[in-house]
């Protein structure tokens, strides 16, 4: 059995169980195969002053077992909105002594990073210190956002050229990585997984009835239903989805599921446009409720500014719900034809026109779901194991 040390700032922990859940599912699926033993170091960034919004992070235990994966949660000091360019060094300084101790106890065969920045440069330093091969995975905003920063980009490129393998969640993102100067011949497209037992088509009317009956979700029982799932941050574009209602019939409802700093601004926009009764904010949706909410919707609308290949896209189509998304990242690798939804310009008018088309001629749920057949956590883990085994064997 090979042993992997994974460095990931994006990982679930008590108090933030939904944070990076897809990274945890990947690591759990890899560990479940039996050919890799997985240890995760999830660095927790805390400011030097006890700011209230960071209080839940201070309660996270130093170490825990999540299934077959052991997860360590060391702390590192960060300065909110300031230390971004230096976070890789801060993480490496905090993590390296732990990594060296764990490696001495039972040697690892490989180090990986599950997000390109700040994780990648930090993992690169740790891999060098341990004398181990390195792999780094890109997921979207780590390339598109931090790639615009000269200092971050320099660190990312140095780490990329050290790595024995680079991974990308889509072919589109792989092309963006190459455009930054990362080695194209060392980059592997590694699609996300999917819990196929949870995300599958359920009768739309029955799901709508069930969801509308849950107190606190505020999902109306009638009318065409649009759904937007994601963090409430500007790049997700929920404001564009709200504005699209201006071009749609009055009975079309929009549910925006998620939490984030844009919550108040989005609610204010809905009120300002006169859509307070048509736009619904259920907040964070429980993991077991989400598939029913997806099945209840007539379409998923997510006008993101940038994505690699969003898990929300795959989960929606797996439930038989077509997606309406911009031409970003791996969108064209998901929406191969109209059975999966529409790829549109990132404007309220274009989104509204796509909604009208989908509502007028809705594809069958099973037809939509067939587009997700390629995605599963077992396939994800098998591909990851193969890539890592080859990378670990490289001289």
N, C-alpha and C positions, 0 to 999 in steps of 0.2 A: 504494500500500500504506500502510495506517495503522500507526502504531507505538504499542505498549502497554508501559507500565512497570508491572509487577505487583509489589506488596509482599506478601510471604508468609513469615511465620515457620514455616509448615507446608509443608515441601518436602523432597524427598529430597536426600541429599548422601552422599559417600563415608563409610562407617562407619555410616550410618543410611538405607540405601537404601529401606526400607519406610515411612519417616516421610513422610506426606503424599503417597504415591504417586498418589492419585486427583487431587490438585491438579496434579501434574506431567502426568498423562495429559490433563487438560483443557487445560493450556497447550500441550502438544505437538499436540493435535488442532486447536486454534485456529491455531497456527503453520503446520500442514500444509495448511490451506485456501489459503494464498497471499494472503489479503486483509489479514492482520495480521502484523506482525513483532513478536515477543514477547521482551522482556527482563525477567528476574526478579531482584529483589533479595531475597535470603533472609537476613535478619539472624539472626546466631547469638549468643544470650545466654550470656555467660560471667561467673562471679563474679570478684571481684577477687583471691580466693585460689585457688591451683591445686588445687581439690578433685578427688579421684580420679575420681568419677563423671562429671566433665566432660572428662576427658582425651581421649576420642575426638573431641570437638567441636573441640578445638584443632588437630587434624590435618586438618580440612577445608580444602581449597584456597581461596584468595581468589576465584577465578573459574574456571568450567568451562563447557564446552558440553555440553548434554544434548540431542542431536539438533539440531533447528533453534532451540532455545531457549538463549540465553546466560544463565547463572545466576551472580550475584555473591553472595558470602557474607561481607559485612562483619560485624565483631564489635560488640556493644554490652555494656555492663556491667549486670548484673542482680544483685540480692540475693535468693537463693532464699527463697521463702515470705514475702518482705517487700515487694519492689519492684513487685508486680503492678499496683497502681493508678498507678504512675509509669512503667511500661514503655513506653507509647506515646511519652512525651516522650524517654525514653532511646533508643528506636529511631529516632525522627525526628532527634535530634541526631547520631546515628551515620550515618544514611543520607542525609540531605539534601545534604551536600557531594558525595557520589558521584552522586546523582540530578541535581544541577545540572551536574556535569561531563559526564555522559552526555547530558543534554538539550542542552547547548551544542554537543557534537560532532555529534549528529544528533537534531533535535527530536522529542519524543514528541507524540502526539495525545491521550493519555489516561493516567490513573493509576487502577489498581484495587487493592483489598485482597482477599485470598482467605480471610480470616477476620475476623470483625467486631471481635474484641478479642484482643490489643492492636493488630492490624494496621490496623483501620479508622481510629482517630483519628490514628495515625502517618501513614498514607497521605493523610489529609485535610490535614494540615499541609504535606506535600510537594506535593500538588496545588495548594494555595493559593500556595506559594512559586514554583511553576513556571507558574502561571496556566493550569492545565489542568483539564478536567472529571474527575470522580471517580465511580467505581462501587465498591460494597462488597458482598461476598457473605457471607451468614450460613449456618452449617452445623449449628448445634445447641447445643453446650455454650457457645459464645461468647455466645449470647443467654440461655440458661437459667441458666448459672452466673454470668457477669459481669453480667447484667441485674439480679441481686439486690444488687449492690454500688452504693451511691449514687454514688460517685465515678466508677466505670467507666461506669455507666449514663449519667451526665451527659455524659461524653466521647463515648459511642456515639451519643447522640441529637444532639449537635452535629454530629458527622460525618455522620450519616444525613440531616440537613436540608441539609447542604452538597452531598451526592451528587446527581448527575444520574440515577443508577439504583441501586436496591438489588436484590439477588438473594437468593432463598431456595431451599433444596434441597427444600422441600415446601410445600404449601398450609397445612398445620398450623403450620409454623414461621413462615410469613408472618403468620398470625393472631396468633401470640405476639409478633412484631415490632411489629405494629400496637398491640397491648395495651400495649407499652412506650412508645408515643408516636411511633413511626416512621411516616413518610408512606406510607399504604397505597396511594395512587394511583400511587406511584413504585416499587412493589415488584413484581418479576417472579419467578414460580416457575420455577426453572431446575433441572431434574432432573439427577441424576448420570448419567455415562456408563457404558459397560460394554464390555469387550473381548470381543466376541461370538465371536472365534476361539478364545479360551482358555476362556471359561465357557459350556459347552454340555453337554447331557446325554451322559454316557458310561455304559455298562452298569454298574449298581450292583454286581453280584456281581464282575465283573472288576475294578472300581475297588477294591472292598474287599480282594480278593486281592492286588492290587498294593500298596496302602497298608500292609497288615498285614505285607508282606514287606520293608518298608524299615527297616533297623536304626536304632534311636534314636527312631523315632516312637512306639513302644509302643502301636500300635493293634491290638486283639485281632482275630482272624480271624472270630470267630463272635459271634452274639447281636445283638439290635437295637442300633443305634448312633446315639447322639445326639451332636451336635457344637455347640460354642460357640466362635466365633472372635471375638477382640477383645483389646484391651489388658487386662491383669489389674489392673484398678482397680475400686474399690467401685461406681462408677455402672454398670458393665456387668452386675452382678448374678450373676456366676458362682456365688456362694455359694448363691443361691436355686435354681439349676439342680442343684447338688449335693444340696441338701436334698430336692429333688423325687424323688430316687432312693428315698427312704423309702416312697414311695407307688407304686412301680413294681416289676414282677417282677424277681427277682434276676439274670436274664440280660441286663437292659438295661445297656449300657455308655455312659459319657459321656467324650468327648474334649474337653478344654479347651485350645485352641490359642492361644498368645500369650505375651507376656512382660509383666512389670510388677511393681510393688511388692507386690501381693497374692499373689504366687506362693507364698511360704511359708505364709501364713495359709490359703489355699485347700487346700493339701496337708494342713495340720494338721486342717482341718475334715473333709476326706474320711476321714482316719485316725480321727478322733474318732467319726465316725458309723459306722465299720466298712466304709467304701466304698473303702479304699485299692486294692483289686483291681479296682474297677469304674470308677474315675475316673483318666483318663490325661492326662498333661501333656507333650506333645511339644515345648513351647516354641515358638519362632518357626518357622513352616512356610515352606519355600522357595516362592517365587512360582510356580514351575512345578509344584510338588506340590499346591498348594492346590486347584486344580480337581478333581483326583482324590480328594482328601480330602472335598470337598463332595459329589461324586457317590457316594462310598461310604456317606455318612450317610443314615439314614432320616428325620431331621429336624434342622433347625438350631434350637437353643434359645438365645435371647439376651434375658434378662430385664432389659434396660437400664432405668435410672431415667429417662434422657432421651436422645433422639436427634433429629436433624433428619430425615434419611432415610439410614439406614446403608447404606454400600456393601456390607457383609456380607449384608444382606437380599437385595439385588439379585443378587449373585453366587451366593448359595445357590439362589434360585428359578431362575436361568438354568441352573443345573446340574441342575434337576429335583428339588431338595430342598426340601420345604415348610418354612416358618418358623413358629416359635411365639414370639410376641413380645407385649409389653404394648401398650396403647392409648396410644402416645406419638408425638409428631412426625407424620411422614407414614405411620404404620403402615397407616391405612385407605386410603392411596393406593397401597399395594403389595399388601396382602391384601384383594382385592376380593371374594373368596368362598373357599370351603373348598379350592378347587384350589390355592391358594397357601399355605395353612396355617391358623393360628388366631391370633386376637387374644384375649388372656386377661388376667385379673388377675395382678398381679405377686406371686404367692404360690406356694409349692411345690405346694400341692394343685391349684390351677388349672392349673399347667403340667403336672403329672402327668396330669391328666384329659385335657388336649389331646393329650399324647403317646399315651395309650391309644387315643384316637379315631383318630389318624393311623396308628398301627401296625395297628389293627383294619381300617381301610379306607384303605389308602395310595393317594393319587392317582398316576396314571401320570406318569413323569418328563417326558414331552413335554407333558402337560397342565399341569404345574407351570411348566415353562419358558416356555409361551406367555404367562404373566403378565409376562415380562421383555422382550417384543417391543418395548415402547416405548423401551427404554433402549439407547443406543449412543453411542460417543464422537463419531461423525460428527454425530448429531442434537444432541448436547450443544454441539459447536463451532458448528454452524449457528445454533442459538438464541442462543448467546453473542455471535457476530459481529453478529447482527441487533440485539440489545439494545445492544451497545456502539456500533455505528454511529449509532443514533438518539441515544444519550446524548452522543456526541462532537459531534453536530450541534446540540444544544440551545444556545440563547443563554445 
